[in-house]
Structure formats: C-alpha cells, structure tokens
C-alpha cells in the first residue's frame, strides 16, 4: 500500500466523516427551528474549515512520509556506494 493509496483512503474517510457531521448538524438545526438561519450558515462554515484543516493534515503527513522514504533511500544508496568503493580499493 503506497502513499497515494493512504491519501485516497484517508480522504475518503474524511469525506464520509464530514458528511455525517454535516447531516447531524443540519438535523440539529432543523430540530431547533434554525435551518436556513445565520447560525446554520456559520456552523456550515466551521465544518468546512475543520474539513480543510484535516485534509491539510493528511497531505502534510503524506509529504513527511515521502520525505522519510527519500531520505532513507538516499542514505542506503550512499552506504552501498561506500561499500562498493571499499571493495574496489581492496
């Protein structure tokens, strides 16, 4: 499972969670007779901002994973090159 698959899975889970939160908020506002009000609009905005913050976290974590993989690979290649260099000098 690669990083892209992890991003897709996390994004899909975030979409599902965000939709459930939005539906619950809508129902709560309707139950209180506030559907279509400024409070409902403000709550929608807050939910959207929270979703965007979580999405940014998903991509930040993926970038960190990619950096770690690249760094580990570069270090491994440098070690192999040193070992090869040592063999050819023997």
N, C-alpha and C positions, 0 to 999 in steps of 0.2 A: 504494500500500500504506500503510494508515494505522497508527496506533499500536496500535489494537486487534488488527489482524492480526499485527503484530510480537509482541505479547504472546502471542497464541494460538500462533504458530509457535515462539516461544522456550519456552513452557510445554510444548508437545507434545514438543519436542526434549529438554527436561529430563526429562519423564516416561519417554521411551524410554531415555535415558541412565541414569536412576535404576533402572529395571527391569533393565537389563543389568548394572549394578553389583551389584544385589541378587542376581540369579541367579548371577553369578560368585562372590559371597561365600558364598552358600548351597552351591554346589558345592565350594568350597574347604573349608568347614567339614565337609561330608559326607565329602570325601576324607580329612580328618584325623580322622574319627570324632567330631567335635564338634557335629554337628547337634543342635539342641534343648538345647544347653548354655547356661550363663550367658554364655559368650563369644560365642556366636552371637546371643544377645539383645542384648548390648552393641553388637555390630557393626551389628545392625539399627537400633538407636537412633542410632548415629553416622551411618549412611547417611541416615536420616530427617532428622536435624539438618542434614546437608550439603545435602540437597534443599531444605529450608525456607530455608536461608541463600541458596541460589542463586535460589529463587523470589522471595525478598525483593529480591534484586538486580535481577531482571527488572522488578519493579514500580517500584523506585526509579528505574531508568533510563527507564522509560516516563513517570513523573511528571516527570523532568527534561526529557525531550523535549517534553512538553506545556507545561511552563513556558516553555521556549525559544520554542516556536511562539507562545504567547500574548504573550510579551514582544516578539517580532519584529513581530507583527501590531499590537500597541498602538503601537509606535514608528512603524510605517509609517502608521498612521491619523493619528497626531499630525503627522507630516510633511505628509501630504496636507491636513489641516485648516489648517496654517500656510500652505501654498501657496495654498489657496483663499482664505484670509483676505487674503493679499497681493494676489491678483488683484482682489478686491472693493474694495480700498482704492485701486487704481490708477485 
